[in-house]
Amino acid sequence: MISFRKENLVGFISGSVAGEEFQNLLMDPDRLFSYPDAVVLKQEGNTRTVRFSCQGREFLFKHFLSRGWAHSVRGLVRGSRAKRAAEKAELFSYKGIPTPSPVAFLERRHLRIPVESYICYEFLPGTENLTECYRRMGFGAFGQAGILEAVARDVAGMHEKGLHHGDLKWSNILISEKQTGMAWLVDLDGAGIIGFARGIRMVEDLSRFLVDLLENMEARMPGMGQFVRAYVHARGLDREKAVRFLRSVEKKTQQKLRTHARTRGHRIRLKDREITGILQA
C-alpha cells in the first residue's frame, strides 16, 4: 500500500491502482458521490456507497459516516471501520471465502482519532447481487436455477470455517453467470470470527438472509425450503440439532420482520413453526 496525507485525511492505496487520476479522486473522496457517470447505490443511514469508473476500471467506494465521538474514540483502539473491513477481507480470503480485496482505504482524522473512513474495491465484472438476479430472472426461473441451494452451501461452508458475515442480506451476495453460488461476498465491516457466540452469529446470518427472501420473493415456498434444507444438509446437522437451530432462526426472523414493519412499512409475517416445519415436509 502507498500512503498519502492531505490535511486531516490519511490514505492508503494499492500500487496496482495508484495512477494519478485515481489518487486525485481520493484526495477529495466526497466528490466521488457526484462524479460524472457515478452510480450512487446507497445514501442513507451510517454508510453510503457509490460505483464509479476510473482509468478504464470500475470500482465500488463505501463511506462510513461518523457515528458520534464515543464510537470514534473506540476506533482509536480498534481501528476505523474501513481498516477493520480491510483486515476482515484479508481473513476471509485466507479462509477461502470469495471477497474483493480493497485497493484503497482512507481515514478522516481529528486529533489522531478516525472520525470517518472510506474503503474502495475493484468491481467484479459480470456480477449482480442476489436481489438484482431475482428481479431479472423472475420467480420460476430463479427457483429452478439452483441458486438458493448453492448459496446455502456457501453460507454453511463459511460457518463451518468459523466465520460469520453479520449482515447477510441479498445485496451483499454477488453471483455471476459462470458461478451459481457466491461469486463475491461484500460489506464485511460487521463480519468476523464466530468465537464463543457461535450459535448467535449463525442465527443472525440466516435470519437476515431469510428476511430478504421473504420480502423479495412473491412466494416463500419453495425458495425458503430449498435454502433451509440445503444449509442443514451442508452443515451435517442431525434432525434434533437442526430443529433447535431453526427454531432460533425462526424467532429471530420474526423479530426482524416486525422491525421492518415498523421502520420500512413491510407487512410480511412468518408463522410459528413455518421454518422448523420445513424439515417435516
PASEBA-1860 file (N, C-alpha, C; in nm, 3 decimals):
! residues 281
1> MISFRKEN> 0.083/-0.120/0.000/0.000/0.000/0.000/0.088/0.126/0.000 ~ 0.048/0.226/-0.081/0.115/0.355/-0.084/0.033/0.451/0.002 ~ 0.098/0.520/0.094/0.025/0.610/0.184/0.036/0.754/0.136 ~ -0.066/0.834/0.171/-0.061/0.977/0.144/-0.135/1.049/0.256 ~ -0.112/1.177/0.267/-0.177/1.258/0.369/-0.213/1.394/0.309 ~ -0.334/1.440/0.337/-0.378/1.571/0.294/-0.460/1.632/0.407 ~ -0.403/1.728/0.474/-0.467/1.790/0.591/-0.505/1.681/0.691 ~ -0.635/1.662/0.719/-0.675/1.561/0.818/-0.714/1.428/0.755
9> LVGFISGS> -0.683/1.409/0.625/-0.717/1.286/0.553/-0.591/1.202/0.532 ~ -0.597/1.078/0.577/-0.486/0.985/0.560/-0.534/0.872/0.470 ~ -0.456/0.839/0.367/-0.499/0.738/0.273/-0.394/0.634/0.247 ~ -0.441/0.514/0.206/-0.354/0.403/0.171/-0.408/0.344/0.041 ~ -0.325/0.342/-0.063/-0.368/0.298/-0.195/-0.278/0.186/-0.244 ~ -0.341/0.081/-0.302/-0.265/-0.028/-0.360/-0.185/0.022/-0.479 ~ -0.064/-0.027/-0.492/0.020/0.013/-0.604/-0.039/-0.025/-0.738 ~ -0.132/-0.123/-0.741/-0.191/-0.168/-0.868/-0.286/-0.065/-0.928
17> VAGEEFQN> -0.334/0.032/-0.847/-0.428/0.132/-0.898/-0.381/0.273/-0.865 ~ -0.255/0.288/-0.834/-0.207/0.416/-0.784/-0.174/0.514/-0.897 ~ -0.259/0.520/-1.000/-0.241/0.618/-1.106/-0.276/0.757/-1.057 ~ -0.233/0.858/-1.130/-0.254/0.996/-1.087/-0.403/1.032/-1.078 ~ -0.483/0.988/-1.178/-0.625/1.022/-1.177/-0.695/0.961/-1.055 ~ -0.663/0.836/-1.026/-0.724/0.769/-0.912/-0.685/0.837/-0.781 ~ -0.559/0.869/-0.767/-0.513/0.936/-0.645/-0.580/1.072/-0.628 ~ -0.594/1.144/-0.737/-0.657/1.277/-0.729/-0.803/1.266/-0.683
25> LLMDPDRL> -0.873/1.161/-0.727/-1.011/1.141/-0.684/-1.017/1.117/-0.533 ~ -0.924/1.039/-0.482/-0.927/1.006/-0.341/-0.885/1.122/-0.252 ~ -0.820/1.221/-0.310/-0.784/1.339/-0.232/-0.908/1.416/-0.185 ~ -1.019/1.396/-0.256/-1.146/1.459/-0.218/-1.255/1.352/-0.230 ~ -1.258/1.255/-0.139/-1.344/1.136/-0.157/-1.493/1.167/-0.164 ~ -1.539/1.271/-0.098/-1.682/1.302/-0.102/-1.728/1.343/-0.242 ~ -1.632/1.393/-0.322/-1.665/1.434/-0.459/-1.705/1.315/-0.545 ~ -1.665/1.194/-0.506/-1.698/1.076/-0.584/-1.848/1.053/-0.595
33> FSYPDAVV> -1.923/1.104/-0.496/-2.068/1.081/-0.497/-2.140/1.173/-0.595 ~ -2.069/1.267/-0.654/-2.124/1.348/-0.761/-2.036/1.342/-0.886 ~ -1.951/1.242/-0.892/-1.858/1.223/-1.004/-1.938/1.186/-1.129 ~ -1.899/1.237/-1.247/-1.971/1.205/-1.370/-1.981/1.054/-1.393 ~ -2.099/1.007/-1.427/-2.128/0.866/-1.454/-2.124/0.778/-1.330 ~ -2.100/0.833/-1.212/-2.103/0.753/-1.091/-2.247/0.713/-1.059 ~ -2.264/0.595/-1.003/-2.396/0.545/-0.967/-2.400/0.529/-0.815 ~ -2.482/0.610/-0.750/-2.495/0.600/-0.605/-2.584/0.482/-0.573
41> LKQEGNTR> -2.529/0.384/-0.502/-2.601/0.262/-0.469/-2.673/0.273/-0.335 ~ -2.618/0.352/-0.245/-2.680/0.369/-0.114/-2.639/0.504/-0.059 ~ -2.735/0.575/-0.002/-2.704/0.704/0.059/-2.801/0.729/0.175 ~ -2.792/0.642/0.274/-2.881/0.651/0.389/-2.815/0.583/0.508 ~ -2.860/0.618/0.627/-2.806/0.555/0.746/-2.663/0.597/0.774 ~ -2.583/0.504/0.824/-2.446/0.534/0.864/-2.343/0.510/0.755 ~ -2.388/0.464/0.639/-2.296/0.440/0.528/-2.357/0.488/0.397 ~ -2.273/0.510/0.299/-2.319/0.537/0.163/-2.219/0.475/0.067
49> TVRFSCQG> -2.269/0.430/-0.048/-2.187/0.355/-0.142/-2.208/0.407/-0.283 ~ -2.101/0.411/-0.359/-2.108/0.457/-0.497/-2.024/0.365/-0.585 ~ -2.068/0.351/-0.709/-1.991/0.276/-0.810/-1.944/0.375/-0.914 ~ -1.814/0.370/-0.949/-1.760/0.467/-1.045/-1.652/0.402/-1.131 ~ -1.619/0.469/-1.241/-1.515/0.422/-1.333/-1.397/0.517/-1.329 ~ -1.278/0.460/-1.342/-1.156/0.541/-1.345/-1.046/0.459/-1.410 ~ -0.972/0.521/-1.499/-0.860/0.455/-1.566/-0.903/0.326/-1.636 ~ -1.027/0.326/-1.689/-1.077/0.210/-1.761/-1.119/0.095/-1.674
57> REFLFKHF> -1.131/0.118/-1.542/-1.172/0.012/-1.450/-1.287/0.062/-1.363 ~ -1.366/-0.033/-1.312/-1.480/0.004/-1.228/-1.452/-0.028/-1.082 ~ -1.505/0.058/-0.994/-1.478/0.045/-0.853/-1.605/0.065/-0.770 ~ -1.607/0.005/-0.651/-1.709/0.031/-0.550/-1.642/0.107/-0.437 ~ -1.705/0.214/-0.392/-1.646/0.300/-0.290/-1.748/0.319/-0.179 ~ -1.708/0.288/-0.056/-1.800/0.294/0.057/-1.750/0.394/0.160 ~ -1.842/0.477/0.206/-1.811/0.581/0.305/-1.879/0.546/0.437 ~ -1.799/0.528/0.542/-1.853/0.506/0.676/-1.861/0.641/0.746
65> LSRGWAHS> -1.982/0.691/0.765/-2.001/0.823/0.824/-1.977/0.820/0.975 ~ -1.960/0.936/1.031/-1.938/0.948/1.174/-2.060/0.898/1.250 ~ -2.037/0.824/1.357/-2.145/0.776/1.443/-2.132/0.834/1.584 ~ -2.065/0.948/1.593/-2.050/1.014/1.722/-1.912/0.993/1.781 ~ -1.879/1.077/1.877/-1.744/1.076/1.932/-1.713/0.950/2.011 ~ -1.812/0.894/2.081/-1.786/0.772/2.158/-1.741/0.660/2.066 ~ -1.810/0.647/1.953/-1.774/0.544/1.855/-1.638/0.573/1.794 ~ -1.609/0.700/1.767/-1.482/0.738/1.706/-1.365/0.710/1.800
73> VRGLVRGS> -1.382/0.737/1.928/-1.275/0.712/2.025/-1.245/0.563/2.032 ~ -1.348/0.480/2.027/-1.324/0.335/2.024/-1.244/0.296/1.901 ~ -1.266/0.369/1.792/-1.191/0.342/1.669/-1.043/0.370/1.682 ~ -1.007/0.454/1.778/-0.865/0.482/1.802/-0.794/0.356/1.849 ~ -0.867/0.271/1.921/-0.810/0.145/1.971/-0.831/0.031/1.870 ~ -0.955/0.022/1.818/-0.989/-0.091/1.730/-0.954/-0.067/1.584 ~ -0.932/0.060/1.549/-0.915/0.095/1.409/-1.047/0.140/1.349 ~ -1.043/0.217/1.244/-1.165/0.264/1.179/-1.242/0.148/1.118
81> RAKRAAEK> -1.368/0.173/1.081/-1.449/0.068/1.019/-1.389/0.025/0.886 ~ -1.333/0.119/0.812/-1.270/0.084/0.684/-1.148/-0.005/0.706 ~ -1.069/0.027/0.806/-0.950/-0.053/0.835/-0.989/-0.194/0.878 ~ -1.093/-0.203/0.962/-1.137/-0.334/1.007/-1.195/-0.414/0.890 ~ -1.267/-0.347/0.801/-1.321/-0.416/0.683/-1.210/-0.471/0.596 ~ -1.102/-0.394/0.582/-0.987/-0.439/0.502/-0.922/-0.560/0.567 ~ -0.909/-0.560/0.698/-0.849/-0.672/0.769/-0.935/-0.797/0.758 ~ -1.068/-0.778/0.764/-1.158/-0.892/0.753/-1.159/-0.950/0.612
89> AELFSYKG> -1.144/-0.863/0.512/-1.135/-0.912/0.374/-1.013/-1.002/0.359 ~ -0.905/-0.965/0.422/-0.784/-1.047/0.417/-0.807/-1.182/0.486 ~ -0.876/-1.179/0.602/-0.907/-1.303/0.674/-0.997/-1.394/0.592 ~ -1.104/-1.338/0.534/-1.198/-1.420/0.457/-1.130/-1.479/0.334 ~ -1.047/-1.401/0.267/-0.975/-1.453/0.151/-0.882/-1.567/0.191 ~ -0.815/-1.552/0.304/-0.725/-1.656/0.355/-0.802/-1.784/0.383 ~ -0.927/-1.771/0.431/-1.009/-1.888/0.463/-1.081/-1.945/0.341 ~ -1.059/-1.885/0.224/-1.119/-1.937/0.102/-1.258/-1.886/0.073
97> IPTPSPVA> -1.301/-1.778/0.140/-1.432/-1.718/0.112/-1.411/-1.609/0.007 ~ -1.480/-1.616/-0.107/-1.456/-1.517/-0.214/-1.503/-1.378/-0.174 ~ -1.410/-1.287/-0.166/-1.443/-1.148/-0.132/-1.340/-1.058/-0.197 ~ -1.379/-0.938/-0.241/-1.283/-0.850/-0.308/-1.179/-0.796/-0.211 ~ -1.057/-0.785/-0.259/-0.951/-0.723/-0.179/-0.959/-0.572/-0.196 ~ -0.950/-0.495/-0.088/-0.956/-0.349/-0.101/-0.835/-0.295/-0.177 ~ -0.860/-0.196/-0.261/-0.750/-0.131/-0.333/-0.713/0.002/-0.267 ~ -0.796/0.046/-0.172/-0.765/0.170/-0.101/-0.854/0.182/0.021
105> FLERRHLR> -0.802/0.244/0.126/-0.889/0.287/0.235/-0.833/0.415/0.294 ~ -0.924/0.499/0.342/-0.890/0.632/0.390/-0.954/0.655/0.526 ~ -0.892/0.745/0.602/-0.946/0.785/0.731/-0.939/0.936/0.743 ~ -1.051/0.996/0.782/-1.051/1.138/0.812/-1.037/1.151/0.964 ~ -0.927/1.211/1.007/-0.894/1.209/1.149/-0.903/1.348/1.212 ~ -0.931/1.346/1.342/-0.928/1.468/1.423/-0.855/1.434/1.552 ~ -0.743/1.500/1.576/-0.658/1.470/1.691/-0.620/1.320/1.692 ~ -0.588/1.270/1.573/-0.546/1.131/1.552/-0.660/1.031/1.563
113> IPVESYIC> -0.779/1.077/1.593/-0.895/0.988/1.607/-0.965/0.974/1.472 ~ -0.988/0.851/1.422/-1.059/0.834/1.294/-1.208/0.865/1.310 ~ -1.251/0.977/1.255/-1.390/1.021/1.268/-1.477/0.959/1.158 ~ -1.426/0.957/1.036/-1.492/0.895/0.922/-1.390/0.809/0.849 ~ -1.436/0.712/0.772/-1.343/0.631/0.694/-1.408/0.589/0.563 ~ -1.324/0.547/0.470/-1.367/0.509/0.335/-1.290/0.385/0.292 ~ -1.356/0.301/0.211/-1.287/0.186/0.156/-1.329/0.168/0.010 ~ -1.235/0.123/-0.073/-1.261/0.110/-0.216/-1.221/-0.029/-0.263
121> YEFLPGTE> -1.307/-0.091/-0.344/-1.282/-0.222/-0.402/-1.293/-0.211/-0.554 ~ -1.219/-0.295/-0.624/-1.241/-0.304/-0.767/-1.366/-0.388/-0.792 ~ -1.452/-0.342/-0.881/-1.578/-0.411/-0.909/-1.553/-0.532/-0.997 ~ -1.617/-0.643/-0.964/-1.602/-0.766/-1.042/-1.698/-0.765/-1.160 ~ -1.647/-0.757/-1.282/-1.736/-0.752/-1.400/-1.821/-0.878/-1.410 ~ -1.939/-0.862/-1.465/-2.026/-0.976/-1.489/-2.097/-1.030/-1.366 ~ -2.102/-0.949/-1.259/-2.171/-0.994/-1.139/-2.294/-0.909/-1.113 ~ -2.383/-0.962/-1.033/-2.500/-0.888/-0.986/-2.536/-0.943/-0.849
129> NLTECYRR> -2.600/-0.860/-0.768/-2.636/-0.911/-0.637/-2.761/-0.999/-0.648 ~ -2.791/-1.069/-0.541/-2.897/-1.169/-0.545/-3.034/-1.106/-0.574 ~ -3.058/-0.987/-0.521/-3.184/-0.919/-0.547/-3.198/-0.885/-0.695 ~ -3.090/-0.831/-0.754/-3.093/-0.797/-0.898/-3.115/-0.922/-0.981 ~ -3.050/-1.031/-0.944/-3.065/-1.157/-1.018/-3.209/-1.206/-1.012 ~ -3.269/-1.201/-0.894/-3.408/-1.248/-0.880/-3.504/-1.164/-0.964 ~ -3.487/-1.033/-0.959/-3.576/-0.945/-1.035/-3.559/-0.964/-1.185 ~ -3.439/-0.996/-1.229/-3.415/-1.019/-1.371/-3.474/-1.152/-1.416
137> MGFGAFGQ> -3.457/-1.256/-1.335/-3.498/-1.391/-1.375/-3.647/-1.418/-1.350 ~ -3.701/-1.363/-1.242/-3.838/-1.393/-1.205/-3.847/-1.516/-1.118 ~ -3.962/-1.533/-1.054/-3.981/-1.637/-0.952/-3.949/-1.777/-1.003 ~ -4.008/-1.814/-1.116/-3.994/-1.951/-1.164/-3.851/-1.988/-1.200 ~ -3.789/-1.908/-1.287/-3.653/-1.939/-1.333/-3.553/-1.933/-1.219 ~ -3.571/-1.836/-1.130/-3.479/-1.822/-1.017/-3.485/-1.946/-0.928 ~ -3.605/-1.994/-0.899/-3.619/-2.110/-0.814/-3.564/-2.237/-0.875 ~ -3.571/-2.248/-1.009/-3.525/-2.368/-1.076/-3.375/-2.369/-1.104
145> AGILEAVA> -3.309/-2.255/-1.087/-3.168/-2.244/-1.125/-3.072/-2.302/-1.021 ~ -3.123/-2.338/-0.904/-3.035/-2.393/-0.801/-2.953/-2.289/-0.727 ~ -2.988/-2.163/-0.744/-2.909/-2.055/-0.683/-2.920/-2.056/-0.531 ~ -3.041/-2.071/-0.480/-3.060/-2.067/-0.335/-2.988/-2.183/-0.267 ~ -2.993/-2.301/-0.327/-2.923/-2.415/-0.269/-2.771/-2.393/-0.270 ~ -2.720/-2.339/-0.380/-2.576/-2.316/-0.389/-2.530/-2.211/-0.288 ~ -2.607/-2.104/-0.273/-2.572/-2.001/-0.175/-2.579/-2.059/-0.033 ~ -2.681/-2.143/-0.007/-2.694/-2.206/0.126/-2.570/-2.289/0.159
153> RDVAGMHE> -2.520/-2.363/0.061/-2.400/-2.444/0.084/-2.279/-2.355/0.111 ~ -2.271/-2.243/0.041/-2.161/-2.149/0.064/-2.168/-2.087/0.203 ~ -2.289/-2.051/0.246/-2.306/-1.993/0.380/-2.270/-2.097/0.486 ~ -2.316/-2.220/0.466/-2.281/-2.328/0.560/-2.130/-2.348/0.566 ~ -2.064/-2.343/0.450/-1.919/-2.357/0.447/-1.849/-2.245/0.522 ~ -1.899/-2.123/0.508/-1.844/-2.010/0.582/-1.856/-2.033/0.732 ~ -1.972/-2.079/0.776/-1.993/-2.105/0.919/-1.905/-2.218/0.969 ~ -1.888/-2.322/0.889/-1.803/-2.434/0.930/-1.656/-2.393/0.940
161> KGLHHGDL> -1.620/-2.288/0.868/-1.482/-2.236/0.877/-1.467/-2.137/0.993 ~ -1.574/-2.121/1.071/-1.567/-2.037/1.190/-1.584/-1.889/1.164 ~ -1.650/-1.853/1.053/-1.669/-1.713/1.017/-1.817/-1.680/1.006 ~ -1.851/-1.556/1.032/-1.988/-1.508/1.012/-1.981/-1.375/0.937 ~ -2.091/-1.339/0.871/-2.093/-1.216/0.793/-2.145/-1.097/0.874 ~ -2.253/-1.115/0.946/-2.307/-1.008/1.029/-2.416/-0.925/0.964 ~ -2.426/-0.929/0.831/-2.532/-0.856/0.761/-2.558/-0.925/0.628 ~ -2.605/-1.050/0.636/-2.614/-1.135/0.518/-2.742/-1.109/0.439
169> KWSNILIS> -2.758/-0.985/0.397/-2.873/-0.953/0.311/-2.837/-0.980/0.166 ~ -2.938/-0.987/0.081/-2.918/-1.028/-0.057/-2.827/-0.933/-0.134 ~ -2.830/-0.805/-0.101/-2.746/-0.709/-0.175/-2.598/-0.729/-0.147 ~ -2.563/-0.805/-0.044/-2.422/-0.829/-0.011/-2.369/-0.960/-0.067 ~ -2.454/-1.031/-0.144/-2.413/-1.156/-0.207/-2.416/-1.137/-0.358 ~ -2.299/-1.144/-0.420/-2.289/-1.126/-0.564/-2.271/-1.261/-0.631 ~ -2.343/-1.282/-0.741/-2.330/-1.404/-0.818/-2.302/-1.369/-0.963 ~ -2.261/-1.468/-1.040/-2.232/-1.446/-1.181/-2.289/-1.559/-1.264
177> EKQTGMAW> -2.292/-1.539/-1.395/-2.343/-1.643/-1.484/-2.254/-1.766/-1.482 ~ -2.125/-1.746/-1.452/-2.030/-1.857/-1.453/-2.032/-1.937/-1.323 ~ -2.098/-1.884/-1.219/-2.093/-1.948/-1.089/-2.229/-1.935/-1.021 ~ -2.290/-2.047/-0.987/-2.424/-2.046/-0.930/-2.424/-1.989/-0.789 ~ -2.323/-2.026/-0.709/-2.315/-1.979/-0.571/-2.255/-1.841/-0.561 ~ -2.196/-1.811/-0.447/-2.141/-1.678/-0.423/-2.015/-1.656/-0.506 ~ -2.021/-1.556/-0.594/-1.900/-1.514/-0.664/-1.819/-1.421/-0.576 ~ -1.890/-1.341/-0.499/-1.829/-1.247/-0.406/-1.921/-1.227/-0.287
185> LVDLDGAG> -1.862/-1.214/-0.170/-1.934/-1.172/-0.051/-1.878/-1.037/-0.011 ~ -1.963/-0.935/-0.003/-1.914/-0.799/0.019/-1.969/-0.741/0.149 ~ -1.919/-0.621/0.183/-1.959/-0.549/0.305/-1.926/-0.630/0.431 ~ -1.798/-0.643/0.458/-1.752/-0.727/0.569/-1.724/-0.650/0.697 ~ -1.767/-0.523/0.706/-1.732/-0.447/0.826/-1.798/-0.503/0.952 ~ -1.906/-0.581/0.938/-1.968/-0.644/1.054/-1.934/-0.791/1.068 ~ -1.844/-0.840/0.983/-1.810/-0.983/0.979/-1.699/-1.013/1.079 ~ -1.668/-1.142/1.092/-1.557/-1.179/1.179/-1.559/-1.325/1.215
193> IIGFARGI> -1.480/-1.358/1.317/-1.471/-1.495/1.368/-1.589/-1.520/1.460 ~ -1.651/-1.635/1.446/-1.770/-1.667/1.525/-1.737/-1.672/1.674 ~ -1.631/-1.741/1.711/-1.589/-1.747/1.851/-1.691/-1.816/1.940 ~ -1.699/-1.769/2.064/-1.786/-1.835/2.163/-1.935/-1.813/2.132 ~ -1.969/-1.709/2.057/-2.110/-1.681/2.026/-2.152/-1.750/1.897 ~ -2.108/-1.874/1.880/-2.126/-1.947/1.755/-2.272/-1.952/1.710 ~ -2.359/-2.001/1.799/-2.499/-2.015/1.761/-2.564/-1.883/1.728 ~ -2.538/-1.781/1.808/-2.599/-1.649/1.787/-2.558/-1.591/1.653
201> RMVEDLSR> -2.431/-1.602/1.621/-2.380/-1.546/1.494/-2.442/-1.614/1.373 ~ -2.452/-1.746/1.377/-2.509/-1.819/1.263/-2.658/-1.791/1.248 ~ -2.728/-1.783/1.360/-2.870/-1.749/1.358/-2.891/-1.611/1.297 ~ -2.806/-1.516/1.334/-2.814/-1.380/1.281/-2.798/-1.380/1.129 ~ -2.700/-1.455/1.079/-2.678/-1.460/0.934/-2.799/-1.518/0.862 ~ -2.848/-1.631/0.908/-2.959/-1.696/0.839/-3.087/-1.614/0.846 ~ -3.116/-1.556/0.962/-3.238/-1.477/0.974/-3.235/-1.355/0.883 ~ -3.118/-1.292/0.871/-3.109/-1.174/0.782/-3.130/-1.215/0.637
209> FLVDLLEN> -3.075/-1.329/0.598/-3.094/-1.378/0.461/-3.241/-1.409/0.436 ~ -3.306/-1.475/0.531/-3.445/-1.516/0.512/-3.541/-1.397/0.511 ~ -3.508/-1.291/0.584/-3.591/-1.171/0.577/-3.594/-1.117/0.435 ~ -3.479/-1.110/0.370/-3.476/-1.063/0.231/-3.549/-1.160/0.139 ~ -3.533/-1.289/0.164/-3.603/-1.388/0.081/-3.754/-1.366/0.090 ~ -3.805/-1.349/0.210/-3.949/-1.332/0.229/-3.998/-1.200/0.171 ~ -3.917/-1.094/0.180/-3.960/-0.963/0.133/-3.939/-0.944/-0.017 ~ -3.850/-1.024/-0.078/-3.823/-1.010/-0.221/-3.907/-1.103/-0.308
217> MEARMPGM> -3.925/-1.228/-0.263/-3.989/-1.328/-0.347/-4.142/-1.318/-0.337 ~ -4.208/-1.345/-0.447/-4.353/-1.337/-0.449/-4.416/-1.444/-0.360 ~ -4.349/-1.556/-0.345/-4.397/-1.665/-0.259/-4.278/-1.720/-0.181 ~ -4.304/-1.758/-0.058/-4.193/-1.803/0.026/-4.151/-1.946/-0.004 ~ -4.239/-2.023/-0.062/-4.207/-2.161/-0.099/-4.213/-2.175/-0.251 ~ -4.125/-2.255/-0.311/-4.033/-2.348/-0.246/-3.899/-2.286/-0.207 ~ -3.878/-2.156/-0.233/-3.747/-2.096/-0.212/-3.693/-2.111/-0.071 ~ -3.777/-2.082/0.030/-3.731/-2.091/0.167/-3.693/-2.235/0.202
225> GQFVRAYV> -3.771/-2.330/0.154/-3.741/-2.470/0.179/-3.612/-2.513/0.112 ~ -3.590/-2.467/-0.011/-3.467/-2.501/-0.081/-3.344/-2.453/-0.004 ~ -3.350/-2.330/0.042/-3.236/-2.273/0.113/-3.213/-2.344/0.247 ~ -3.318/-2.360/0.326/-3.304/-2.418/0.460/-3.256/-2.563/0.453 ~ -3.315/-2.643/0.367/-3.274/-2.784/0.357/-3.128/-2.796/0.313 ~ -3.089/-2.715/0.214/-2.951/-2.723/0.165/-2.852/-2.681/0.272 ~ -2.887/-2.581/0.351/-2.798/-2.536/0.459/-2.783/-2.645/0.565 ~ -2.895/-2.700/0.610/-2.892/-2.804/0.713/-2.812/-2.925/0.665
233> HARGLDRE> -2.834/-2.965/0.540/-2.763/-3.080/0.485/-2.612/-3.052/0.475 ~ -2.576/-2.933/0.430/-2.435/-2.899/0.416/-2.364/-2.893/0.551 ~ -2.437/-2.852/0.655/-2.380/-2.848/0.790/-2.374/-2.986/0.854 ~ -2.446/-3.082/0.797/-2.448/-3.216/0.853/-2.519/-3.224/0.987 ~ -2.621/-3.141/1.007/-2.694/-3.138/1.134/-2.793/-3.254/1.141 ~ -2.796/-3.324/1.255/-2.899/-3.425/1.270/-3.033/-3.355/1.296 ~ -3.140/-3.431/1.293/-3.273/-3.372/1.299/-3.295/-3.290/1.427 ~ -3.252/-3.344/1.541/-3.274/-3.275/1.668/-3.200/-3.142/1.672
241> KAVRFLRS> -3.072/-3.142/1.633/-2.994/-3.018/1.633/-3.049/-2.918/1.531 ~ -3.092/-2.971/1.418/-3.145/-2.884/1.314/-3.271/-2.812/1.360 ~ -3.360/-2.885/1.427/-3.485/-2.825/1.474/-3.457/-2.718/1.578 ~ -3.366/-2.746/1.672/-3.332/-2.646/1.775/-3.274/-2.521/1.711 ~ -3.184/-2.541/1.617/-3.121/-2.428/1.548/-3.224/-2.348/1.470 ~ -3.309/-2.415/1.395/-3.407/-2.346/1.311/-3.513/-2.276/1.394 ~ -3.541/-2.329/1.513/-3.636/-2.260/1.600/-3.583/-2.122/1.638 ~ -3.453/-2.114/1.666/-3.390/-1.985/1.697/-3.389/-1.894/1.575
249> VEKKTQQK> -3.362/-1.953/1.457/-3.365/-1.876/1.333/-3.504/-1.819/1.309 ~ -3.605/-1.901/1.334/-3.744/-1.858/1.314/-3.780/-1.740/1.404 ~ -3.744/-1.748/1.530/-3.775/-1.640/1.624/-3.704/-1.511/1.584 ~ -3.578/-1.523/1.544/-3.503/-1.404/1.504/-3.559/-1.344/1.376 ~ -3.599/-1.429/1.283/-3.658/-1.380/1.158/-3.789/-1.307/1.185 ~ -3.872/-1.362/1.272/-3.997/-1.295/1.310/-3.971/-1.158/1.371 ~ -3.869/-1.153/1.456/-3.833/-1.026/1.521/-3.790/-0.923/1.418 ~ -3.707/-0.963/1.323/-3.659/-0.870/1.220/-3.773/-0.823/1.131
257> LRTHARTR> -3.865/-0.912/1.099/-3.979/-0.874/1.016/-4.067/-0.772/1.087 ~ -4.084/-0.789/1.218/-4.164/-0.691/1.294/-4.096/-0.555/1.294 ~ -3.963/-0.555/1.305/-3.888/-0.429/1.299/-3.905/-0.362/1.164 ~ -3.897/-0.441/1.056/-3.913/-0.386/0.921/-4.055/-0.334/0.899 ~ -4.152/-0.397/0.963/-4.289/-0.348/0.951/-4.302/-0.208/1.009 ~ -4.230/-0.184/1.120/-4.235/-0.051/1.183/-4.152/0.052/1.107 ~ -4.033/0.012/1.062/-3.940/0.109/1.005/-3.951/0.125/0.854 ~ -3.997/0.020/0.784/-4.000/0.024/0.638/-4.139/0.005/0.580
265> GHRIRLKD> -4.235/-0.025/0.665/-4.371/-0.040/0.617/-4.402/-0.174/0.555 ~ -4.309/-0.272/0.564/-4.336/-0.404/0.509/-4.442/-0.475/0.594 ~ -4.519/-0.562/0.531/-4.625/-0.630/0.603/-4.611/-0.782/0.596 ~ -4.490/-0.829/0.575/-4.466/-0.973/0.568/-4.466/-1.032/0.709 ~ -4.529/-1.147/0.727/-4.532/-1.215/0.855/-4.483/-1.359/0.838 ~ -4.427/-1.413/0.945/-4.383/-1.552/0.946/-4.454/-1.624/1.060 ~ -4.523/-1.732/1.028/-4.599/-1.805/1.129/-4.506/-1.890/1.216 ~ -4.550/-1.921/1.336/-4.476/-2.012/1.421/-4.465/-2.148/1.354
273> REITGILQ> -4.348/-2.211/1.365/-4.317/-2.344/1.310/-4.312/-2.345/1.158 ~ -4.315/-2.227/1.096/-4.313/-2.226/0.948/-4.175/-2.267/0.896 ~ -4.069/-2.231/0.967/-3.934/-2.270/0.925/-3.901/-2.410/0.975 ~ -3.927/-2.436/1.104/-3.897/-2.569/1.157/-3.980/-2.676/1.087 ~ -4.097/-2.639/1.041/-4.182/-2.735/0.972/-4.129/-2.777/0.836 ~ -4.032/-2.704/0.783/-3.974/-2.738/0.653/-3.911/-2.877/0.657 ~ -3.851/-2.912/0.770/-3.785/-3.041/0.781/-3.885/-3.158/0.784 ~ -4.011/-3.128/0.809/-4.113/-3.230/0.815/-4.188/-3.244/0.683
281> A> -4.163/-3.150/0.593/-4.237/-3.152/0.466/-4.183/-3.260/0.373
END
